[in-house]
Structure formats: C-alpha cells, structure tokens
C-alpha cells in the first residue's frame, strides 16, 4: 500500500461544492448590468478596455456569454452580410438590364438610406441593435425601387425609341414621379406604427421602424435629384469605355434644352 502523502499534498479547508467549466477549462461567471441609458456596445468596449489595462495574465482568458456574445457575433457578421446583399443585388440587376454600370446607378441610392437610418436612430437616442440592422437591410430593397422605376423606363426608351440618355431620363422622371411617391409613402406609413412603438413588445420593434422611416425620408429627398444625374454620368462612362475598347456603339445625340421648352 502506498500512502497518499507520497503522491499528493492534502489539507483541510473550505472548497466549492462544484467547479464550473466552460468547454474544457475551469470558468467563473461575472454578471453585469447596464446603467440607465447605457448601451450594450459601450459596456462591452468598457470591459475590454479594463481587461487590457489590468494586464491579465495569459493563462486567464475572458470571453462574453449570453446577450453580449450574441452582440459580438452579430457585429462580426454585419459587414459580410451587407456586402453579400449588395453583390447579389448587383448581379441580379446586371442580368436584368444587361449592363455593368446602371446597377451601380441603382445602388447609389443606398448610402442616403443608410445615413438617414443612422441619423434617425441618433435623433431618437436609439442604439443600433439587431432590429435596426434588419431595418437597414429592408431599406436596401425598398429604396432602390425608386431608381429602378426611373432607369427601367429610361433604358427602354433609349433602346426601343432611340431617345438620348438626357431625354430618356427626363421623361422617366416626369412619368415615374407619382408611382415613386405613392410606393414610398405606403412603405413609410406602414413602418410608422413600428417607430411609435405602442403595444406589447413595442420597444423591440421601435428601432426597426425608426430606421425604415428615417432612411425613407432622407433617401426620398435626395434620390429624386441624384439618380438622374448619376444615370447621365454612368451612361457617359459606358460610352467612353466602349470607345476606349474600340467598340462600335453609336453615340447618343446630345439634346440641348432651349428656353421655354
């Protein structure tokens, strides 16, 4: 018989009844609450800065769990999610209009929608949560229909009726103004109850409604003026690139508007 003292040291004392593990490592959980008006992003940043300042040994590793971990995972995937959505939209629009440049004209409406959503969230002191991100992704599909309505009509007028790019986009702006305003107002008024946030669970849906309403208002004001300009510049770039490659695409006739026309 080999005595226990030959292979180990033991003594009497207080010890926990159970040892918690996270995976294969011994772990201890420290909980925290948010201060009034504080956001989860600022709390996570503050904890990470404190860990770095304390100089925690390499043998101790700190990770977030629960809501904080879900928040970090969502932040890590956000850029790839938005990029994948933009690439998919570009490919679909390029196949639909048989063009490399005019999908960029349609996508040019998206920055104003994103800026409008962020400004609205800042104005109402609302954090950029998962629901707000979903609202921005929804804006990608809602806002680009303004440019699609105009560019679809303009390209059809250029290819079938032989109009110049200036005449085509000018006529498209006149004829598509009413449907653009009607569809935008329908989407805006539909998201307004979400932004007000009444009812059970309204605080969860409120960032979604605020992001949609803010993005629609700013994009509607800007894209009605910016989309025709970008369309003309993109069309000039297309003709210039074709001439540079030695293509035989005909040049669109220049149209000059006289006073009174």
C-alpha positions as a printed Julia matrix, in Angstrom:
261×3 Matrix{Float64}:
   0.0    0.0     0.0
   1.36   3.41   -0.95
   0.35   6.25    1.37
  -1.47   9.25   -0.17
   1.2   11.63    1.18
   3.72  10.04   -1.16
   1.99  11.31   -4.29
  -0.04  14.34   -3.12
  -0.33  17.06   -0.51
  -3.66  17.44    1.2
  -5.05  19.61    3.96
  -8.39  20.61    5.42
 -10.09  23.81    4.28
 -13.09  25.39    2.53
 -13.68  24.49   -1.1
 -16.62  24.91   -3.51
 -19.02  22.02   -3.86
 -18.81  22.21   -7.67
 -16.33  23.58  -10.2
 -17.84  25.27  -13.26
 -16.33  24.62  -16.67
 -16.64  26.39  -20.0
 -15.71  23.78  -22.55
 -12.63  22.06  -21.13
 -11.46  24.96  -18.97
 -12.36  25.95  -15.45
 -14.53  29.07  -15.67
 -16.14  31.6   -13.39
 -19.02  33.84  -14.44
 -19.21  37.54  -13.57
 -22.52  39.21  -14.36
 -23.06  42.9   -15.06
 -26.0   45.22  -15.64
 -26.28  48.23  -17.91
 -26.56  51.7   -16.35
 -29.68  53.76  -17.09
 -29.48  54.93  -20.69
 -26.35  52.84  -21.37
 -25.91  50.6   -24.38
 -24.51  47.1   -24.63
 -21.86  48.2   -27.13
 -20.39  50.78  -24.7
 -20.43  48.22  -21.86
 -18.58  45.65  -23.97
 -15.99  48.24  -25.03
 -15.5   49.38  -21.43
 -14.97  45.81  -20.16
 -12.46  45.03  -22.92
 -10.56  48.26  -22.2
 -10.46  47.41  -18.48
  -9.11  43.91  -19.18
  -6.34  45.37  -21.32
  -5.5   47.99  -18.71
  -5.27  45.46  -15.86
  -2.74  43.33  -17.72
  -4.46  39.99  -17.11
  -2.03  37.03  -17.29
  -2.0   34.94  -20.44
  -3.34  31.95  -18.51
  -6.6   33.81  -17.82
  -8.88  34.31  -20.76
 -12.06  36.37  -20.68
 -14.98  35.86  -23.06
 -18.57  37.08  -23.2
 -21.59  34.86  -22.97
 -25.32  35.32  -23.41
 -26.55  38.58  -24.92
 -23.07  40.12  -25.03
 -21.73  37.18  -27.05
 -24.68  37.36  -29.46
 -23.98  41.09  -29.85
 -20.32  40.44  -30.7
 -21.22  37.7   -33.18
 -23.7   39.99  -34.92
 -21.08  42.74  -35.22
 -18.59  40.31  -36.71
 -21.06  39.19  -39.4
 -22.59  42.56  -40.26
 -20.07  43.7   -42.91
 -20.16  40.34  -44.71
 -23.96  40.26  -44.59
 -24.31  43.73  -46.12
 -21.6   43.01  -48.71
 -23.26  39.75  -49.75
 -26.59  41.54  -50.16
 -25.01  44.26  -52.33
 -23.16  41.77  -54.53
 -26.33  39.71  -55.02
 -28.33  42.81  -55.96
 -25.65  43.94  -58.41
 -25.58  40.56  -60.17
 -29.37  40.37  -60.43
 -29.68  43.93  -61.75
 -26.81  43.41  -64.18
 -28.53  40.35  -65.68
 -31.89  42.13  -65.74
 -30.69  45.27  -67.56
 -27.77  43.69  -69.45
 -25.47  46.41  -68.18
 -22.43  46.7   -65.95
 -22.82  50.36  -64.99
 -26.5   51.02  -64.4
 -26.74  48.57  -61.47
 -24.28  50.95  -59.82
 -26.71  53.78  -60.56
 -29.41  51.9   -58.68
 -27.08  51.02  -55.8
 -26.1   54.69  -55.49
 -29.42  55.29  -53.72
 -28.44  53.09  -50.78
 -25.91  55.35  -48.95
 -28.53  58.04  -48.42
 -30.89  55.44  -46.94
 -28.23  54.17  -44.54
 -27.28  57.68  -43.47
 -30.94  58.57  -42.95
 -31.47  55.48  -40.78
 -28.42  56.27  -38.62
 -29.41  59.93  -38.24
 -32.92  58.93  -37.19
 -31.58  56.47  -34.6
 -29.24  59.15  -33.23
 -32.03  61.74  -33.14
 -34.26  59.45  -31.05
 -31.34  58.23  -28.89
 -31.82  54.63  -30.02
 -28.95  52.16  -30.2
 -28.06  50.35  -33.41
 -29.41  46.93  -32.44
 -30.1   43.77  -34.42
 -33.58  45.06  -35.24
 -32.08  48.31  -36.55
 -29.73  46.27  -38.77
 -32.73  44.36  -40.13
 -34.34  47.73  -40.9
 -31.26  48.82  -42.87
 -31.33  45.56  -44.85
 -35.03  46.11  -45.59
 -34.16  49.6   -46.82
 -31.88  48.05  -49.44
 -34.92  46.5   -51.08
 -37.33  49.4   -50.53
 -35.15  52.35  -51.53
 -33.64  51.0   -54.72
 -37.09  50.68  -56.31
 -37.06  54.49  -56.84
 -34.07  54.22  -59.15
 -35.38  51.01  -60.72
 -38.62  52.73  -61.78
 -36.75  55.56  -63.48
 -33.89  53.58  -65.01
 -36.12  50.8   -66.3
 -38.21  53.34  -68.21
 -35.16  55.3   -69.41
 -33.33  52.24  -70.75
 -36.45  51.04  -72.53
 -36.9   54.47  -74.14
 -33.25  54.54  -75.26
 -33.25  51.06  -76.76
 -36.72  50.96  -78.36
 -37.46  54.6   -79.19
 -33.91  55.83  -79.85
 -34.03  58.68  -77.34
 -30.88  60.21  -75.96
 -29.98  59.49  -72.35
 -30.94  63.03  -71.31
 -34.37  62.89  -72.96
 -35.0   59.36  -71.67
 -34.22  60.07  -68.03
 -36.08  63.39  -68.17
 -39.23  61.68  -69.41
 -38.75  58.9   -66.86
 -38.6   61.42  -64.01
 -41.86  63.02  -65.14
 -43.81  59.8   -65.65
 -42.47  57.85  -62.66
 -42.72  60.61  -60.04
 -46.24  59.72  -58.89
 -45.71  55.94  -58.5
 -42.43  56.59  -56.71
 -44.13  58.89  -54.21
 -47.08  56.52  -53.74
 -44.94  53.45  -53.03
 -42.61  55.38  -50.73
 -45.46  56.86  -48.71
 -47.09  53.43  -48.43
 -43.87  51.91  -47.04
 -43.25  54.91  -44.77
 -46.75  54.93  -43.3
 -46.61  51.16  -42.89
 -43.43  51.47  -40.79
 -44.74  54.39  -38.73
 -46.6   52.21  -36.17
 -43.35  50.31  -35.58
 -41.47  53.56  -34.98
 -44.09  54.82  -32.5
 -43.68  51.59  -30.55
 -47.05  51.18  -28.85
 -48.33  47.83  -27.67
 -46.76  44.68  -26.24
 -43.1   44.37  -27.25
 -43.13  47.75  -28.97
 -39.7   48.66  -27.6
 -38.22  45.72  -29.54
 -39.74  46.8   -32.86
 -39.1   50.52  -32.39
 -35.51  50.57  -33.78
 -36.78  48.75  -36.89
 -39.47  51.36  -37.55
 -37.2   54.33  -36.81
 -34.53  53.04  -39.19
 -37.03  52.47  -42.0
 -38.8   55.82  -41.59
 -35.56  57.82  -41.33
 -33.97  56.07  -44.28
 -37.02  56.5   -46.48
 -37.4   60.22  -45.74
 -33.77  61.15  -46.49
 -33.42  58.85  -49.49
 -36.66  60.11  -51.0
 -35.5   63.71  -50.78
 -32.04  63.01  -52.24
 -32.56  60.27  -54.83
 -35.17  62.18  -56.83
 -32.39  64.62  -57.73
 -29.26  62.46  -57.58
 -30.43  59.42  -59.58
 -30.92  61.25  -62.94
 -27.52  62.93  -62.58
 -25.75  59.66  -61.78
 -27.59  57.97  -64.65
 -26.25  60.52  -67.15
 -22.7   60.27  -65.85
 -22.8   56.48  -65.84
 -24.11  56.47  -69.41
 -21.28  58.77  -70.5
 -18.82  56.47  -68.76
 -20.31  53.48  -70.62
 -19.95  55.2   -73.99
 -16.41  56.34  -73.15
 -15.35  52.82  -72.13
 -16.82  51.38  -75.34
 -14.94  53.9   -77.45
 -11.78  53.13  -75.5
 -12.17  49.42  -76.27
 -12.84  50.21  -79.91
 -16.5   49.28  -79.77
 -18.97  50.3   -82.4
 -21.74  51.53  -80.09
 -23.43  54.62  -81.53
 -23.12  57.81  -79.63
 -26.33  59.18  -78.14
 -27.25  62.51  -79.7
 -26.83  65.49  -77.43
 -30.03  67.31  -76.61
 -29.98  70.98  -75.72
 -32.99  72.43  -73.98
 -33.89  75.88  -75.24
 -35.54  78.49  -73.0
 -39.24  77.88  -72.79
 -39.04  74.17  -73.58
